[in-house]
Amino acid sequence: MINAAIVGMGRWGQNLVNSVQGKSTKLRFTHGMVRRPAEVAEYAQKIGLKLCTTYEEVLADKSVDAVVLATPHDLHVAQITAAAATGKAVFCEKPLAMTRADAELAIKAVEAAKVTLGVGHDKRFWPSMQEVKRQVESGVLGKLLHIEGNLSNENSRATYREWRGKPENSPGGSLTATGIHILDAFVHLMGPAKRISASYSSQGGADVQDTMAMLFEFKSGATGLLASVRPTPVFWRVHAFGTTGSVEARGTDDVELRISGDPSGQPARLIHAEPLDALRFELEAFADAVAGVAPYPISHEQMILTAATLEAAARAVDTKTTVTLD
């Protein structure tokens, strides 16, 4: 059993804790770090957490095997480096880092310390997205030509926090909050991007309501379209197109597969993937990696690729230019 500390106990930090506490035989949270403990004292007592008010206190506690970071984006690299220096494994919520260089610094630190690093791209672990990945890897779609994705999320009104609006935490508008999930799906399924351009419109206000559309060219020659509409109801769609078929994920569990000349005669096969708790899945995968059972499903190379693509995409939004990746 891995003993973990949750660092940052806002809405998402509590979601992570709730996904495993009292349910998992692989990881449990024993400590919580928060600047204002009175705000979460009742929750901490109920869930069985010892509260700390500084990160240094967490890192000094030898009973803590791993830290789980649900903190503002600009703190991640320093917090990962500090944890690695004490020999503690780290699970970091997305985005791992805002730039390729910072992602490489974080990964260099954990590799030097020989500790596990996990990153919280929970949408990768949705049953629908795992099914899409299986279909892509099976070759049934032929050569991949194009991908489209849309994550729209009106929840930003209810979950907005002041730190999210600061420039250091929100390059590219809402890209770090919602668009990154589609961006990560793109590089996971299609590989490295070559060029990115973007169109972005903000309605202003403190709750970061915006609309974003991005065009991708991948090194493979394939293309992609990414959309994120923050004020509209929650919607998820990822659709990969190939020379002989296409596969589309809608929401957490549902997939449509279309194959050219399908002998079944059906225009689309409907696949309802078996539901699972993606947050618990990724945290238990992290625990397995810490215990040496299996590597974390997202490799260091993939972490760097997502960070590099995020950096380029944010620049495309902020400068309103086409950005070419190295």
Secondary structure, DSSP 4 states (H G I P E B T S, - for coil): -EEEEEE--SHHHHHHHHHHTTT-SSEEEEEEE-S-GGGTHHHHHHHT-EEESSHHHHHH-TT--EEEE-S-GGGHHHHHHHHHHTT-EEEEESPS-SSHHHHHHHHHHHHHHT--EEEE-GGGGSHHHHHHHHHHHHTTT-SEEEEEEEEE-TTHHHH--GGGGSTTT-TTGGGGTTHHHHHHHHHHHH--EEEEEEEEEE--TTTT-EEEEEEEEETTS-EEEEEEETTSPPEEEEEEEESSEEEEEETTTEEEEEETT-TT--S-EEEEPPP--HHHHHHHHHHHHHTTSS--SS-HHHHHHHHHHHHHHHHHHHHTS-EE--
